[in-house]
Amino acid sequence: MLRAVCSSCGNERTKFTGKPTCDCGGIFVSKIDFRYREGDYRSNFPYVEKEVSLGEVVTPLVEASGIKFKLDYFQPTYSYKDRGSKALISSLASVLPRGYEINEDSSGNAGASISAYGISAGFNVNIFVPESTKPGKISQITAYGASIHKVSGTRNMVAKEAERHHGYYASHVLNPEFRDGIRQLSYEIYRQLDHKIPDRIFVPVSAGTLLLGLISGLEHLVESGEADEVPEIVGVQTEAIYPVCAALNNFSYDKENTMISVADALVSKEPPLLSLMVQALKKYGRCVTVGENEIVEARSKLALLGMYVEYSSATVLAALRKGRFEGENVLVLTGNGLKTP
């Protein structure tokens, strides 16, 4: 079992309790108690006893127009979420029997990923989605064999329905194993840059799993003596939904606003991991917002470079183009463009 401690009360999780959070209601965060290791997957994820794999690959890191792009949509379900799903579902496969019901709430990509890995592991999977979820993403989820539950209301209301449903709440946001699985992204970037760390990494920010998992991996590299320091992390949100940027930069944000964005994967208005994200960005970076026209233009620019991504992924290029960012920049592209053509 992954070693994890509660970010609220500090208690360590000592056993599988059948729920993703601490008894006090706090969020569990992973504690890595070994040095970084070169080697196969289990070298850095030793708690994974029963590995569930769908043929994951080391995703390409390519350079174009002087910028390095990490094409993390080269995954089995075409988004970076597979890194987290592999760690989470592999862990659940060791403690839950085949045929057990697991439930997840998602705006699309996490639902597809949990569905694919969960069904592969023999679970019955229920995915709770907002009514506004793109039809293509719903089709992908159901193609894997999961049951779709459409919920009207806020993203938080969708999460509550998933949590109340019979079975285990396999939340990609709350389960620490999902965030921990993202560590692998940091290791790949490090290895692909000849065992060096770039000056800066840009990531889209919504629920926070990518941001926090990436930083956890980078911290592990520093703690292991592989790198001198964590690089600057630039979290990117839209001008429609920006709770992290608002909290970090001390400006107002109306969580009740009805604004929408073409970046449909970045929809968390009240992310449960908000305080953890703000703490991380205060320590290591900044948060910037981008507008709709900037996102659309960035997606077109990426397509002309041969990289067809979701609008949510294109936010990172939009952010880079808004400012002056000297040095070596790595932009993480998170989702395949065929998800939102």
Buried (B, 14 or more C-beta within 10 A) or exposed (E): EBBBBBBBEEBEBEEEEEEBBBEEEBBBBBBBEEEBEEEEBEEBBEBBEEBBEBEBEEBBBBEEEEBBBBBBBBBBBBBBBBBBBBBBBBBBBBBBEEEBBBBBBBBBBBBBBBBBBBBBBEBBBBBBBBEEBBEBBBEBBBEBEBBBBBBEEBBBEBBBBBBEBEBBBBBBBBBBBBBBBBBBBBBBBBEBBEEEBBEBBBBBBBBBBBBBBBBBBBBBBBEBEBBEEBBBBBBBBBBBBBBBBBBBBEEEBEEEEEEEBBBBBBBBBEBBBBBBBBEBBEEBBBBBBBBBEBBBBBBEBBEEBEBBBBBBBBBBBBBBBBEEBEEBBBBBBBBBBEBBE
